Amino acid sequence: VADRIGLLTMLLAGLGLFVIMYAGMSRAETTTAVIALLVLYGIYAAATEGISKALISNMVPQNETASAVGFYTGWNSICALIASSVAGWIWYAASPQFMFLISASGAAFAVLFLFVSLRKKSV
């Protein structure tokens, strides 16, 4: 699908699904709703994880691809550790619903907005 619609479009669609899924998890009250949202999470993961590395590979010189992907993966892991720690703290300090809502409306929406803004400038 990414080959047909473009890597950046696919990444943006995946981030949009992330926002929808996390916002939905803040309101989910049934097992069916949670399962449906977890399916969306799987689609988000499929739409973003490989795509981000493909985008990096297309942006850097061929002889620097491995270093760029390694740098991205390393920083991605560090940021995931920090984000997970903060999310865990919010989960216990406030509530799971608040953590999902903050993740969807704050962090994920801000990243999605940033990418859409950058895309408009590059066109």
N, CA, C and O atoms as CSV, one atom per row, in Angstrom:
chain,resi,resn,atom,element,x,y,z
A,1,VAL,N,N,0.837,-1.192,0.000
A,1,VAL,CA,C,0.000,0.000,0.000
A,1,VAL,C,C,0.879,1.253,0.000
A,1,VAL,O,O,0.572,2.230,-0.683
A,2,ALA,N,N,1.970,1.222,0.766
A,2,ALA,CA,C,2.847,2.390,0.845
A,2,ALA,C,C,3.468,2.719,-0.502
A,2,ALA,O,O,3.719,3.887,-0.801
A,3,ASP,N,N,3.720,1.694,-1.323
A,3,ASP,CA,C,4.272,1.955,-2.649
A,3,ASP,C,C,3.283,2.702,-3.529
A,3,ASP,O,O,3.681,3.488,-4.389
A,4,ARG,N,N,1.990,2.458,-3.315
A,4,ARG,CA,C,0.967,3.126,-4.128
A,4,ARG,C,C,0.647,4.529,-3.635
A,4,ARG,O,O,0.487,5.447,-4.439
A,5,ILE,N,N,0.551,4.704,-2.313
A,5,ILE,CA,C,0.123,6.013,-1.797
A,5,ILE,C,C,1.279,6.866,-1.300
A,5,ILE,O,O,1.095,8.055,-1.043
A,6,GLY,N,N,2.449,6.294,-1.160
A,6,GLY,CA,C,3.616,7.040,-0.701
A,6,GLY,C,C,3.940,6.724,0.751
A,6,GLY,O,O,3.055,6.479,1.571
A,7,LEU,N,N,5.226,6.739,1.042
A,7,LEU,CA,C,5.687,6.393,2.383
A,7,LEU,C,C,5.213,7.386,3.430
A,7,LEU,O,O,4.744,6.990,4.497
A,8,LEU,N,N,5.332,8.677,3.133
A,8,LEU,CA,C,4.932,9.687,4.108
A,8,LEU,C,C,3.429,9.662,4.352
A,8,LEU,O,O,2.986,9.821,5.489
A,9,THR,N,N,2.647,9.466,3.308
A,9,THR,CA,C,1.192,9.367,3.470
A,9,THR,C,C,0.841,8.178,4.349
A,9,THR,O,O,-0.044,8.271,5.200
A,10,MET,N,N,1.529,7.064,4.149
A,10,MET,CA,C,1.280,5.876,4.964
A,10,MET,C,C,1.669,6.127,6.422
A,10,MET,O,O,0.955,5.716,7.336
A,11,LEU,N,N,2.785,6.793,6.635
A,11,LEU,CA,C,3.206,7.112,7.999
A,11,LEU,C,C,2.183,8.019,8.679
A,11,LEU,O,O,1.839,7.803,9.841
A,12,LEU,N,N,1.702,9.019,7.970
A,12,LEU,CA,C,0.699,9.927,8.527
A,12,LEU,C,C,-0.602,9.197,8.831
A,12,LEU,O,O,-1.236,9.454,9.855
A,13,ALA,N,N,-0.999,8.296,7.954
A,13,ALA,CA,C,-2.213,7.504,8.196
A,13,ALA,C,C,-2.035,6.638,9.444
A,13,ALA,O,O,-2.950,6.513,10.259
A,14,GLY,N,N,-0.856,6.046,9.583
A,14,GLY,CA,C,-0.577,5.237,10.767
A,14,GLY,C,C,-0.622,6.060,12.043
A,14,GLY,O,O,-1.182,5.619,13.046
A,15,LEU,N,N,-0.038,7.251,12.013
A,15,LEU,CA,C,-0.089,8.119,13.188
A,15,LEU,C,C,-1.523,8.555,13.499
A,15,LEU,O,O,-1.901,8.686,14.663
A,16,GLY,N,N,-2.307,8.775,12.456
A,16,GLY,CA,C,-3.729,9.086,12.664
A,16,GLY,C,C,-4.451,7.940,13.353
A,16,GLY,O,O,-5.274,8.166,14.241
A,17,LEU,N,N,-4.148,6.710,12.950
A,17,LEU,CA,C,-4.741,5.538,13.614
A,17,LEU,C,C,-4.310,5.458,15.074
A,17,LEU,O,O,-5.096,5.075,15.940
A,18,PHE,N,N,-3.064,5.820,15.339
A,18,PHE,CA,C,-2.573,5.824,16.719
A,18,PHE,C,C,-3.394,6.791,17.573
A,18,PHE,O,O,-3.797,6.451,18.686
A,19,VAL,N,N,-3.641,7.994,17.053
A,19,VAL,CA,C,-4.432,8.986,17.781
A,19,VAL,C,C,-5.839,8.444,18.041
A,19,VAL,O,O,-6.351,8.544,19.156
A,20,ILE,N,N,-6.455,7.872,17.013
A,20,ILE,CA,C,-7.816,7.323,17.157
A,20,ILE,C,C,-7.829,6.185,18.176
A,20,ILE,O,O,-8.720,6.115,19.023
A,21,MET,N,N,-6.837,5.292,18.093
A,21,MET,CA,C,-6.791,4.143,18.984
A,21,MET,C,C,-6.597,4.568,20.435
A,21,MET,O,O,-7.306,4.085,21.318
A,22,TYR,N,N,-5.654,5.459,20.689
A,22,TYR,CA,C,-5.419,5.881,22.070
A,22,TYR,C,C,-6.587,6.693,22.619
A,22,TYR,O,O,-6.940,6.549,23.790
A,23,ALA,N,N,-7.189,7.541,21.795
A,23,ALA,CA,C,-8.369,8.277,22.245
A,23,ALA,C,C,-9.505,7.305,22.541
A,23,ALA,O,O,-10.230,7.472,23.522
A,24,GLY,N,N,-9.659,6.295,21.699
A,24,GLY,CA,C,-10.681,5.270,21.940
A,24,GLY,C,C,-10.427,4.483,23.202
A,24,GLY,O,O,-11.367,4.151,23.923
A,25,MET,N,N,-9.155,4.175,23.488
A,25,MET,CA,C,-8.837,3.419,24.707
A,25,MET,C,C,-9.167,4.218,25.960
A,25,MET,O,O,-9.433,3.637,27.013
A,26,SER,N,N,-9.151,5.533,25.860
A,26,SER,CA,C,-9.501,6.340,27.026
A,26,SER,C,C,-10.992,6.248,27.343
A,26,SER,O,O,-11.417,6.580,28.449
A,27,ARG,N,N,-11.787,5.795,26.365
A,27,ARG,CA,C,-13.239,5.707,26.536
A,27,ARG,C,C,-13.784,4.282,26.462
A,27,ARG,O,O,-14.961,4.063,26.750
A,28,ALA,N,N,-12.957,3.315,26.083
A,28,ALA,CA,C,-13.430,1.945,25.878
A,28,ALA,C,C,-13.956,1.349,27.182
A,28,ALA,O,O,-13.303,1.406,28.224
A,29,GLU,N,N,-15.153,0.777,27.093
A,29,GLU,CA,C,-15.772,0.192,28.281
A,29,GLU,C,C,-16.124,-1.276,28.106
A,29,GLU,O,O,-16.498,-1.943,29.070
A,30,THR,N,N,-16.010,-1.784,26.886
A,30,THR,CA,C,-16.351,-3.186,26.651
A,30,THR,C,C,-15.144,-3.934,26.096
A,30,THR,O,O,-14.223,-3.340,25.535
A,31,THR,N,N,-15.175,-5.234,26.266
A,31,THR,CA,C,-14.109,-6.071,25.727
A,31,THR,C,C,-14.061,-5.968,24.211
A,31,THR,O,O,-12.979,-5.945,23.626
A,32,THR,N,N,-15.206,-5.908,23.578
A,32,THR,CA,C,-15.267,-5.789,22.121
A,32,THR,C,C,-14.592,-4.507,21.646
A,32,THR,O,O,-13.859,-4.513,20.657
A,33,ALA,N,N,-14.843,-3.417,22.350
A,33,ALA,CA,C,-14.227,-2.141,21.977
A,33,ALA,C,C,-12.709,-2.215,22.130
A,33,ALA,O,O,-11.975,-1.726,21.271
A,34,VAL,N,N,-12.243,-2.816,23.206
A,34,VAL,CA,C,-10.803,-2.932,23.431
A,34,VAL,C,C,-10.162,-3.796,22.346
A,34,VAL,O,O,-9.095,-3.454,21.836
A,35,ILE,N,N,-10.799,-4.908,21.989
A,35,ILE,CA,C,-10.263,-5.785,20.940
A,35,ILE,C,C,-10.212,-5.050,19.608
A,35,ILE,O,O,-9.216,-5.140,18.889
A,36,ALA,N,N,-11.278,-4.321,19.271
A,36,ALA,CA,C,-11.287,-3.556,18.016
A,36,ALA,C,C,-10.175,-2.514,18.008
A,36,ALA,O,O,-9.525,-2.311,16.982
A,37,LEU,N,N,-9.953,-1.861,19.126
A,37,LEU,CA,C,-8.897,-0.852,19.214
A,37,LEU,C,C,-7.510,-1.485,19.136
A,37,LEU,O,O,-6.588,-0.884,18.585
A,38,LEU,N,N,-7.353,-2.687,19.678
A,38,LEU,CA,C,-6.068,-3.378,19.570
A,38,LEU,C,C,-5.788,-3.799,18.124
A,38,LEU,O,O,-4.633,-3.837,17.700
A,39,VAL,N,N,-6.841,-4.113,17.372
A,39,VAL,CA,C,-6.665,-4.390,15.939
A,39,VAL,C,C,-6.152,-3.125,15.245
A,39,VAL,O,O,-5.240,-3.190,14.420
A,40,LEU,N,N,-6.743,-1.973,15.583
A,40,LEU,CA,C,-6.252,-0.701,15.036
A,40,LEU,C,C,-4.794,-0.463,15.412
A,40,LEU,O,O,-4.020,0.059,14.610
A,41,TYR,N,N,-4.421,-0.848,16.635
A,41,TYR,CA,C,-3.032,-0.684,17.057
A,41,TYR,C,C,-2.103,-1.535,16.192
A,41,TYR,O,O,-1.010,-1.092,15.838
A,42,GLY,N,N,-2.522,-2.730,15.858
A,42,GLY,CA,C,-1.724,-3.580,14.973
A,42,GLY,C,C,-1.558,-2.966,13.596
A,42,GLY,O,O,-0.478,-3.031,13.009
A,43,ILE,N,N,-2.627,-2.369,13.076
A,43,ILE,CA,C,-2.557,-1.707,11.776
A,43,ILE,C,C,-1.620,-0.491,11.866
A,43,ILE,O,O,-0.824,-0.243,10.960
A,44,TYR,N,N,-1.726,0.260,12.965
A,44,TYR,CA,C,-0.811,1.395,13.184
A,44,TYR,C,C,0.644,0.924,13.154
A,44,TYR,O,O,1.479,1.513,12.468
A,45,ALA,N,N,0.939,-0.136,13.901
A,45,ALA,CA,C,2.314,-0.632,13.970
A,45,ALA,C,C,2.809,-1.056,12.590
A,45,ALA,O,O,3.942,-0.758,12.213
A,46,ALA,N,N,1.962,-1.748,11.846
A,46,ALA,CA,C,2.344,-2.187,10.498
A,46,ALA,C,C,2.546,-1.000,9.560
A,46,ALA,O,O,3.369,-1.053,8.646
A,47,ALA,N,N,1.790,0.070,9.793
A,47,ALA,CA,C,1.854,1.234,8.901
A,47,ALA,C,C,2.986,2.188,9.239
A,47,ALA,O,O,3.260,3.103,8.463
A,48,THR,N,N,3.654,2.002,10.375
A,48,THR,CA,C,4.667,2.986,10.759
A,48,THR,C,C,6.063,2.403,10.970
A,48,THR,O,O,7.049,3.048,10.613
A,49,GLU,N,N,6.172,1.236,11.524
A,49,GLU,CA,C,7.492,0.739,11.923
A,49,GLU,C,C,8.441,0.535,10.741
A,49,GLU,O,O,9.549,1.070,10.749
A,50,GLY,N,N,8.039,-0.208,9.754
A,50,GLY,CA,C,8.899,-0.409,8.589
A,50,GLY,C,C,8.978,0.822,7.710
A,50,GLY,O,O,10.007,1.086,7.088
A,51,ILE,N,N,7.895,1.571,7.659
A,51,ILE,CA,C,7.820,2.755,6.808
A,51,ILE,C,C,8.831,3.805,7.248
A,51,ILE,O,O,9.479,4.432,6.410
A,52,SER,N,N,8.969,4.001,8.543
A,52,SER,CA,C,9.902,5.024,9.022
A,52,SER,C,C,11.331,4.689,8.607
A,52,SER,O,O,12.093,5.584,8.243
A,53,LYS,N,N,11.694,3.433,8.657
A,53,LYS,CA,C,13.044,3.038,8.236
A,53,LYS,C,C,13.211,3.182,6.722
A,53,LYS,O,O,14.285,3.551,6.247
A,54,ALA,N,N,12.163,2.895,5.975
A,54,ALA,CA,C,12.219,3.076,4.525
A,54,ALA,C,C,12.370,4.557,4.177
A,54,ALA,O,O,13.125,4.905,3.269
A,55,LEU,N,N,11.658,5.426,4.890
A,55,LEU,CA,C,11.797,6.868,4.669
A,55,LEU,C,C,13.226,7.329,4.947
A,55,LEU,O,O,13.793,8.111,4.184
A,56,ILE,N,N,13.795,6.846,6.029
A,56,ILE,CA,C,15.173,7.214,6.367
A,56,ILE,C,C,16.115,6.743,5.264
A,56,ILE,O,O,17.011,7.478,4.846
A,57,SER,N,N,15.909,5.520,4.797
A,57,SER,CA,C,16.766,4.973,3.735
A,57,SER,C,C,16.697,5.817,2.468
A,57,SER,O,O,17.688,5.940,1.748
A,58,ASN,N,N,15.541,6.394,2.197
A,58,ASN,CA,C,15.377,7.229,1.010
A,58,ASN,C,C,15.951,8.634,1.190
A,58,ASN,O,O,16.206,9.329,0.206
A,59,MET,N,N,16.154,9.054,2.436
A,59,MET,CA,C,16.575,10.428,2.708
A,59,MET,C,C,18.086,10.599,2.809
A,59,MET,O,O,18.592,11.708,2.633
A,60,VAL,N,N,18.803,9.535,3.085
A,60,VAL,CA,C,20.253,9.661,3.303
A,60,VAL,C,C,21.012,9.023,2.144
A,60,VAL,O,O,20.460,8.191,1.424
A,61,PRO,N,N,22.273,9.407,1.959
A,61,PRO,CA,C,23.087,8.752,0.931
A,61,PRO,C,C,23.187,7.248,1.204
A,61,PRO,O,O,23.187,6.813,2.355
A,62,GLN,N,N,23.272,6.474,0.140
A,62,GLN,CA,C,23.251,5.020,0.260
A,62,GLN,C,C,24.339,4.494,1.194
A,62,GLN,O,O,24.102,3.537,1.932
A,63,ASN,N,N,25.516,5.095,1.176
A,63,ASN,CA,C,26.600,4.607,2.025
A,63,ASN,C,C,26.422,4.969,3.504
A,63,ASN,O,O,27.210,4.533,4.343
A,64,GLU,N,N,25.398,5.759,3.829
A,64,GLU,CA,C,25.123,6.135,5.218
A,64,GLU,C,C,23.820,5.531,5.747
A,64,GLU,O,O,23.399,5.850,6.858
A,65,THR,N,N,23.188,4.673,4.970
A,65,THR,CA,C,21.890,4.126,5.345
A,65,THR,C,C,21.943,3.354,6.657
A,65,THR,O,O,21.111,3.573,7.537
A,66,ALA,N,N,22.906,2.457,6.795
A,66,ALA,CA,C,22.987,1.643,8.016
A,66,ALA,C,C,23.195,2.514,9.253
A,66,ALA,O,O,22.575,2.274,10.289
A,67,SER,N,N,24.050,3.511,9.155
A,67,SER,CA,C,24.285,4.414,10.286
A,67,SER,C,C,23.025,5.207,10.623
A,67,SER,O,O,22.690,5.377,11.796
A,68,ALA,N,N,22.337,5.686,9.607
A,68,ALA,CA,C,21.121,6.476,9.837
A,68,ALA,C,C,20.021,5.637,10.478
A,68,ALA,O,O,19.363,6.086,11.417
A,69,VAL,N,N,19.822,4.433,9.979
A,69,VAL,CA,C,18.793,3.554,10.561
A,69,VAL,C,C,19.193,3.152,11.980
A,69,VAL,O,O,18.342,3.081,12.866
A,70,GLY,N,N,20.472,2.892,12.198
A,70,GLY,CA,C,20.943,2.563,13.541
A,70,GLY,C,C,20.756,3.714,14.510
A,70,GLY,O,O,20.326,3.513,15.646
A,71,PHE,N,N,21.079,4.920,14.065
A,71,PHE,CA,C,20.889,6.112,14.890
A,71,PHE,C,C,19.405,6.289,15.233
A,71,PHE,O,O,19.047,6.536,16.385
A,72,TYR,N,N,18.558,6.159,14.222
A,72,TYR,CA,C,17.109,6.279,14.433
A,72,TYR,C,C,16.616,5.227,15.423
A,72,TYR,O,O,15.866,5.542,16.347
A,73,THR,N,N,17.038,3.981,15.228
A,73,THR,CA,C,16.568,2.893,16.084
A,73,THR,C,C,17.047,3.093,17.521
A,73,THR,O,O,16.294,2.855,18.466
A,74,GLY,N,N,18.292,3.527,17.687
A,74,GLY,CA,C,18.798,3.786,19.030
A,74,GLY,C,C,18.020,4.878,19.741
A,74,GLY,O,O,17.593,4.693,20.881
A,75,TRP,N,N,17.834,6.006,19.086
A,75,TRP,CA,C,17.072,7.102,19.696
A,75,TRP,C,C,15.607,6.740,19.884
A,75,TRP,O,O,14.981,7.168,20.854
A,76,ASN,N,N,15.058,5.957,18.966
A,76,ASN,CA,C,13.689,5.492,19.103
A,76,ASN,C,C,13.542,4.663,20.383
A,76,ASN,O,O,12.558,4.805,21.108
A,77,SER,N,N,14.507,3.814,20.651
A,77,SER,CA,C,14.471,2.982,21.854
A,77,SER,C,C,14.587,3.822,23.124
A,77,SER,O,O,13.870,3.585,24.096
A,78,ILE,N,N,15.479,4.790,23.115
A,78,ILE,CA,C,15.636,5.668,24.283
A,78,ILE,C,C,14.358,6.463,24.534
A,78,ILE,O,O,13.901,6.577,25.671
A,79,CYS,N,N,13.787,7.009,23.465
A,79,CYS,CA,C,12.539,7.777,23.599
A,79,CYS,C,C,11.383,6.897,24.049
A,79,CYS,O,O,10.543,7.332,24.838
A,80,ALA,N,N,11.330,5.661,23.555
A,80,ALA,CA,C,10.279,4.729,23.980
A,80,ALA,C,C,10.409,4.420,25.473
A,80,ALA,O,O,9.399,4.325,26.172
A,81,LEU,N,N,11.628,4.263,25.965
A,81,LEU,CA,C,11.841,4.027,27.392
A,81,LEU,C,C,11.348,5.205,28.221
A,81,LEU,O,O,10.653,5.022,29.220
A,82,ILE,N,N,11.708,6.405,27.805
A,82,ILE,CA,C,11.277,7.605,28.528
A,82,ILE,C,C,9.756,7.750,28.469
A,82,ILE,O,O,9.112,8.005,29.486
A,83,ALA,N,N,9.185,7.587,27.271
A,83,ALA,CA,C,7.731,7.730,27.112
A,83,ALA,C,C,6.985,6.677,27.922
A,83,ALA,O,O,5.958,6.980,28.530
A,84,SER,N,N,7.480,5.461,27.938
A,84,SER,CA,C,6.827,4.396,28.706
A,84,SER,C,C,6.903,4.672,30.203
A,84,SER,O,O,5.952,4.402,30.938
A,85,SER,N,N,8.019,5.203,30.648
A,85,SER,CA,C,8.154,5.542,32.068
A,85,SER,C,C,7.191,6.653,32.466
A,85,SER,O,O,6.540,6.575,33.508
A,86,VAL,N,N,7.105,7.681,31.636
A,86,VAL,CA,C,6.171,8.775,31.908
A,86,VAL,C,C,4.725,8.270,31.854
A,86,VAL,O,O,3.906,8.626,32.701
A,87,ALA,N,N,4.422,7.443,30.857
A,87,ALA,CA,C,3.064,6.899,30.742
A,87,ALA,C,C,2.714,6.048,31.965
A,87,ALA,O,O,1.592,6.114,32.466
A,88,GLY,N,N,3.658,5.259,32.439
A,88,GLY,CA,C,3.416,4.457,33.645
A,88,GLY,C,C,3.166,5.332,34.864
A,88,GLY,O,O,2.298,5.037,35.687
A,89,TRP,N,N,3.929,6.402,34.972
A,89,TRP,CA,C,3.730,7.317,36.087
A,89,TRP,C,C,2.339,7.961,36.022
A,89,TRP,O,O,1.641,8.047,37.032
A,90,ILE,N,N,1.938,8.417,34.808
A,90,ILE,CA,C,0.603,9.017,34.641
A,90,ILE,C,C,-0.481,7.985,34.937
A,90,ILE,O,O,-1.489,8.308,35.567
A,91,TRP,N,N,-0.282,6.747,34.488
A,91,TRP,CA,C,-1.238,5.658,34.700
A,91,TRP,C,C,-1.529,5.505,36.192
A,91,TRP,O,O,-2.689,5.417,36.596
A,92,TYR,N,N,-0.477,5.476,37.008
A,92,TYR,CA,C,-0.657,5.266,38.445
A,92,TYR,C,C,-0.987,6.542,39.201
A,92,TYR,O,O,-1.719,6.492,40.189
A,93,ALA,N,N,-0.469,7.683,38.764
A,93,ALA,CA,C,-0.730,8.944,39.458
A,93,ALA,C,C,-2.131,9.481,39.171
A,93,ALA,O,O,-2.762,10.075,40.045
A,94,ALA,N,N,-2.614,9.272,37.954
A,94,ALA,CA,C,-3.938,9.793,37.583
A,94,ALA,C,C,-4.879,8.620,37.306
A,94,ALA,O,O,-5.638,8.201,38.180
A,95,SER,N,N,-4.822,8.097,36.078
A,95,SER,CA,C,-5.649,6.945,35.709
A,95,SER,C,C,-5.213,6.448,34.335
A,95,SER,O,O,-4.586,7.181,33.571
A,96,PRO,N,N,-5.553,5.192,34.028
A,96,PRO,CA,C,-5.236,4.696,32.682
A,96,PRO,C,C,-5.927,5.513,31.595
A,96,PRO,O,O,-5.337,5.775,30.546
A,97,GLN,N,N,-7.170,5.917,31.837
A,97,GLN,CA,C,-7.914,6.690,30.853
A,97,GLN,C,C,-7.216,8.018,30.563
A,97,GLN,O,O,-7.124,8.437,29.409
A,98,PHE,N,N,-6.731,8.671,31.603
A,98,PHE,CA,C,-6.043,9.950,31.425
A,98,PHE,C,C,-4.747,9.763,30.650
A,98,PHE,O,O,-4.393,10.594,29.814
A,99,MET,N,N,-4.036,8.670,30.929
A,99,MET,CA,C,-2.793,8.392,30.210
A,99,MET,C,C,-3.065,8.214,28.719
A,99,MET,O,O,-2.347,8.771,27.889
A,100,PHE,N,N,-4.096,7.443,28.374
A,100,PHE,CA,C,-4.425,7.260,26.959
A,100,PHE,C,C,-4.855,8.572,26.316
A,100,PHE,O,O,-4.477,8.858,25.180
A,101,LEU,N,N,-5.634,9.363,27.022
A,101,LEU,CA,C,-6.102,10.637,26.479
A,101,LEU,C,C,-4.946,11.611,26.263
A,101,LEU,O,O,-4.887,12.280,25.232
A,102,ILE,N,N,-4.037,11.696,27.215
A,102,ILE,CA,C,-2.866,12.568,27.076
A,102,ILE,C,C,-2.000,12.098,25.912
A,102,ILE,O,O,-1.517,12.914,25.127
A,103,SER,N,N,-1.803,10.788,25.799
A,103,SER,CA,C,-0.983,10.248,24.712
A,103,SER,C,C,-1.596,10.549,23.356
A,103,SER,O,O,-0.881,10.884,22.412
A,104,ALA,N,N,-2.909,10.432,23.251
A,104,ALA,CA,C,-3.579,10.658,21.967
A,104,ALA,C,C,-3.657,12.133,21.635
A,104,ALA,O,O,-3.253,12.556,20.552
A,105,SER,N,N,-4.169,12.906,22.555
A,105,SER,CA,C,-4.429,14.308,22.230
A,105,SER,C,C,-3.176,15.162,22.315
A,105,SER,O,O,-3.028,16.118,21.554
A,106,GLY,N,N,-2.293,14.839,23.211
A,106,GLY,CA,C,-1.091,15.643,23.366
A,106,GLY,C,C,0.020,15.221,22.442
A,106,GLY,O,O,0.267,15.859,21.419
A,107,ALA,N,N,0.679,14.166,22.794
A,107,ALA,CA,C,1.899,13.759,22.102
A,107,ALA,C,C,1.658,13.314,20.667
A,107,ALA,O,O,2.273,13.853,19.747
A,108,ALA,N,N,0.787,12.353,20.459
A,108,ALA,CA,C,0.595,11.800,19.115
A,108,ALA,C,C,0.002,12.830,18.160
A,108,ALA,O,O,0.433,12.921,17.011
A,109,PHE,N,N,-0.970,13.600,18.613
A,109,PHE,CA,C,-1.566,14.606,17.742
A,109,PHE,C,C,-0.538,15.680,17.385
A,109,PHE,O,O,-0.519,16.170,16.256
A,110,ALA,N,N,0.314,16.045,18.339
A,110,ALA,CA,C,1.350,17.046,18.067
A,110,ALA,C,C,2.322,16.543,16.997
A,110,ALA,O,O,2.699,17.294,16.098
A,111,VAL,N,N,2.724,15.276,17.092
A,111,VAL,CA,C,3.637,14.703,16.087
A,111,VAL,C,C,2.950,14.652,14.725
A,111,VAL,O,O,3.555,15.000,13.711
A,112,LEU,N,N,1.700,14.224,14.700
A,112,LEU,CA,C,0.946,14.173,13.449
A,112,LEU,C,C,0.845,15.568,12.837
A,112,LEU,O,O,1.048,15.730,11.634
A,113,PHE,N,N,0.537,16.568,13.644
A,113,PHE,CA,C,0.442,17.948,13.166
A,113,PHE,C,C,1.787,18.425,12.607
A,113,PHE,O,O,1.831,19.082,11.567
A,114,LEU,N,N,2.872,18.096,13.296
A,114,LEU,CA,C,4.204,18.486,12.838
A,114,LEU,C,C,4.509,17.887,11.467
A,114,LEU,O,O,4.973,18.592,10.571
A,115,PHE,N,N,4.251,16.593,11.299
A,115,PHE,CA,C,4.527,15.942,10.022
A,115,PHE,C,C,3.669,16.507,8.897
A,115,PHE,O,O,4.154,16.697,7.782
A,116,VAL,N,N,2.405,16.775,9.180
A,116,VAL,CA,C,1.528,17.350,8.157
A,116,VAL,C,C,2.032,18.743,7.781
A,116,VAL,O,O,2.030,19.102,6.604
A,117,SER,N,N,2.459,19.523,8.759
A,117,SER,CA,C,2.994,20.861,8.477
A,117,SER,C,C,4.256,20.786,7.634
A,117,SER,O,O,4.414,21.545,6.678
A,118,LEU,N,N,5.154,19.875,7.983
A,118,LEU,CA,C,6.385,19.715,7.206
A,118,LEU,C,C,6.088,19.243,5.795
A,118,LEU,O,O,6.753,19.655,4.845
A,119,ARG,N,N,5.102,18.390,5.657
A,119,ARG,CA,C,4.734,17.878,4.323
A,119,ARG,C,C,4.234,19.008,3.441
A,119,ARG,O,O,4.577,19.075,2.260
A,120,LYS,N,N,3.423,19.900,4.006
A,120,LYS,CA,C,2.894,21.022,3.217
A,120,LYS,C,C,4.022,21.949,2.764
A,120,LYS,O,O,3.973,22.482,1.656
A,121,LYS,N,N,5.032,22.147,3.605
A,121,LYS,CA,C,6.146,23.024,3.254
A,121,LYS,C,C,7.025,22.409,2.153
A,121,LYS,O,O,7.611,23.136,1.350
A,122,SER,N,N,7.115,21.091,2.118
A,122,SER,CA,C,7.992,20.453,1.139
A,122,SER,C,C,7.325,20.286,-0.225
A,122,SER,O,O,8.003,19.984,-1.207
A,123,VAL,N,N,6.018,20.476,-0.299
A,123,VAL,CA,C,5.308,20.307,-1.569
A,123,VAL,C,C,5.389,21.554,-2.390
A,123,VAL,O,O,4.849,21.601,-3.495
